[in-house]
Amino acid sequence: MTYELFYWPGIQGRGEFIRLAFEDAGVPYEDVGRRPGGVAEIQRLRAASGPGLAPLAPPFLRHGRVVVAQTALVLAYVAPRIGVVPGDEASRRRAHQIQLTIADLVAEVHDTHHPVAASLYYEDQKPEAARRAAGFTAERIPMYLVWLDRALDSNPRGRGRSLVGARCSYADLSLFQVVAGLRYAFPNAMARHERKLPRLAAVHDAVAARPRIAAYLASARRIPFNEDGIFRRYPELDVAPGKRR
Amino acid sequence: MTYELFYWPGIQGRGEFIRLAFEDAGVPYEDVGRRPGGVAEIQRLRAASGPGLAPLAPPFLRHGRVVVAQTALVLAYVAPRIGVVPGDEASRRRAHQIQLTIADLVAEVHDTHHPVAASLYYEDQKPEAARRAAGFTAERIPMYLVWLDRALDSNPRGRGRSLVGARCSYADLSLFQVVAGLRYAFPNAMARHERKLPRLAAVHDAVAARPRIAAYLASARRIPFNEDGIFRRYPELDVAPGKRR
């Protein structure tokens, strides 16, 4: 049964967490949004009526008759089936809790450039974005990174090298994505905060070196970070605290 | 084994979705934050090191040796155990997806009064809040309400009267809470938007009339809505579109 991922073409966005899981598992998936007519198909499923819960927004996954939305829930559904999380309930719950916390972080990253409304352009909310990003880079990035570092430390089977169980799981793939995204969007802030948390960079590097992930990152399937996605590089949102006016 | 809910005293907040599930089930739970020394206990568990994932933030639940955080995941864990969701996997996934979408809505409600930073007072971000609330009340409330109404419609066993399965589940309790909260915080906007979606009010009323929920709502255990919580009544954030300057 084919796995069909429904997500906007042209950005990594929230869909990237799901792409990374399939890529690391070596399990084929259809990236529906990127094939001809794909965006229309996404919109058709969102507007579908009749039995079954239509997703509010991408990403969502279709697997046979199952349609499941919400990034963290898609991963909770698919990860045990493709072998990117240990099978026991406690590990699955742990991975899900980490992914949901990462989802909170991702929503906050989005709101650094869209603090007023997702329906407005960044250019129409720049003063608000500057204020929000100042608090985000000073307070929220370290809060989340310290929590992720402690999560690594608290995994008895991972020895500070994996978040769930003894091997790489989708939680580690998501940690890689968050570190890569934050480095892209907020290089100054990340350089400051990462210095004290070397284990996060080590997990990032270990994930990037996994053969299937390395091949994926080098392929055209990996969409580059860009200013339409969630992690955007706007230098005015990454100003060192002393340099703010 | 006792269920211990860890959440801030004095507000409904995200903890309320979990309280409603226990109250409707008639299953006893300890509301740890509201007993003497409770807040210190919350902070102790958040700062705990050693094996096990320390929660980033309340609410979280302790059940024997299990500690689980993230509102939607707490509900996914506890609901089958206390009988407020059907037992089959498809129903549990459906309820979880609805709860995660409600969590997105709740985060947006929070950010109407805290669009810049959770660490600042509302008074320090009022102009930004006014802009964010304008978009929220005009675009986002109807988007979420229409989706919830369609979710009711798409439940083949619920006949437009329940979100998951044939009877009331925790998803309906959460829908009740969202309708009640939005009515409290944005009475003008809700009056406009609700008019076209009578099924939502019907579910709200049916939940409020359930004997255990009615008893709970009339008790001192139900903390009133207030301006420390997520749903806050600030009239300047609930201005009709035509009246905006």
HADDOCK unambig.tbl for C-alpha pairs under 7 A between the chains (distance, minus, plus):
assign (segid A and resid 49 and name CA) (segid B and resid 154 and name CA) 6.76 0.50 0.50
assign (segid A and resid 50 and name CA) (segid B and resid 154 and name CA) 5.37 0.50 0.50
assign (segid A and resid 51 and name CA) (segid B and resid 154 and name CA) 4.48 0.50 0.50
assign (segid A and resid 51 and name CA) (segid B and resid 155 and name CA) 5.91 0.50 0.50
assign (segid A and resid 51 and name CA) (segid B and resid 156 and name CA) 5.77 0.50 0.50
assign (segid A and resid 52 and name CA) (segid B and resid 154 and name CA) 5.48 0.50 0.50
assign (segid A and resid 52 and name CA) (segid B and resid 155 and name CA) 6.57 0.50 0.50
assign (segid A and resid 53 and name CA) (segid B and resid 151 and name CA) 5.82 0.50 0.50
assign (segid A and resid 53 and name CA) (segid B and resid 154 and name CA) 6.06 0.50 0.50
assign (segid A and resid 56 and name CA) (segid B and resid 147 and name CA) 6.63 0.50 0.50
assign (segid A and resid 69 and name CA) (segid B and resid 97 and name CA) 6.59 0.50 0.50
assign (segid A and resid 70 and name CA) (segid B and resid 97 and name CA) 6.51 0.50 0.50
assign (segid A and resid 73 and name CA) (segid B and resid 97 and name CA) 7.00 0.50 0.50
assign (segid A and resid 97 and name CA) (segid B and resid 69 and name CA) 6.59 0.50 0.50
assign (segid A and resid 97 and name CA) (segid B and resid 70 and name CA) 6.52 0.50 0.50
assign (segid A and resid 115 and name CA) (segid B and resid 115 and name CA) 5.98 0.50 0.50
assign (segid A and resid 116 and name CA) (segid B and resid 131 and name CA) 6.14 0.50 0.50
assign (segid A and resid 116 and name CA) (segid B and resid 132 and name CA) 4.44 0.50 0.50
assign (segid A and resid 117 and name CA) (segid B and resid 132 and name CA) 6.20 0.50 0.50
assign (segid A and resid 117 and name CA) (segid B and resid 135 and name CA) 6.13 0.50 0.50
assign (segid A and resid 128 and name CA) (segid B and resid 128 and name CA) 6.49 0.50 0.50
assign (segid A and resid 131 and name CA) (segid B and resid 116 and name CA) 6.14 0.50 0.50
assign (segid A and resid 132 and name CA) (segid B and resid 116 and name CA) 4.44 0.50 0.50
assign (segid A and resid 132 and name CA) (segid B and resid 117 and name CA) 6.22 0.50 0.50
assign (segid A and resid 135 and name CA) (segid B and resid 117 and name CA) 6.13 0.50 0.50
assign (segid A and resid 147 and name CA) (segid B and resid 56 and name CA) 6.65 0.50 0.50
assign (segid A and resid 151 and name CA) (segid B and resid 53 and name CA) 5.81 0.50 0.50
assign (segid A and resid 154 and name CA) (segid B and resid 49 and name CA) 6.78 0.50 0.50
assign (segid A and resid 154 and name CA) (segid B and resid 50 and name CA) 5.37 0.50 0.50
assign (segid A and resid 154 and name CA) (segid B and resid 51 and name CA) 4.49 0.50 0.50
assign (segid A and resid 154 and name CA) (segid B and resid 52 and name CA) 5.48 0.50 0.50
assign (segid A and resid 154 and name CA) (segid B and resid 53 and name CA) 6.04 0.50 0.50
assign (segid A and resid 155 and name CA) (segid B and resid 51 and name CA) 5.90 0.50 0.50
assign (segid A and resid 155 and name CA) (segid B and resid 52 and name CA) 6.59 0.50 0.50
assign (segid A and resid 156 and name CA) (segid B and resid 51 and name CA) 5.75 0.50 0.50
